[in-house]
Amino acid sequence: MDTVSVNQFRDNLKAFVEQAVSTHTPIKVTRRAGEAFVVMSADDWEREQETLYVLQNSNLMKQISDSTITHTQRTGYTPTNEQMDEITRI
């Protein structure tokens, strides 16, 4: 994560916003008299929020764990050829 001062950020706002959006790299902006803040694209923010939701949801984490086990043991659900054709056509 790049770190810039609030003055640098203000002077080059458009360039820093474009950088955050195009490279998907958040930028930490430091303030002399206060706490820092982070600038990131809205898509990246939403992705982070979804990840946090999954990680904090014990039921979803259990489902993922169970799926990993059945996948490794090859004992999980196996779609039919017709279902696979439908899936791969997407």
VENMO-V954158 format. One record per backbone hydrogen bond with DSSP energy under -0.5 kcal/mol. CO is the residue of the C=O (numbers start at 1). NH is the residue of the N-H. If there is no record, write none. Layout:
BEGIN
co=<CO;CO>
nh=<NH;NH>
END
This chain:
BEGIN
co=<2;4;5;6;7;8;10;12;13;14;15;16;17;18;19;19;20;20;24;26;27;27;28;28;29;30;31;34;37;39;41;42;43;44;45;46;47;48;49;50;51;52;53;54;56;57;58;59;60;61;62;63;64;65;66;67;68;69;70;70;70;71;77;80;81;82;83;84;85;87>
nh=<28;30;9;10;11;12;13;16;17;18;19;20;21;22;23;25;24;41;26;2;29;39;4;30;37;6;34;31;29;27;45;46;47;48;49;50;51;52;53;54;55;56;57;57;58;61;62;63;64;65;66;67;68;69;70;71;72;73;74;75;76;74;79;84;85;86;87;88;89;90>
END
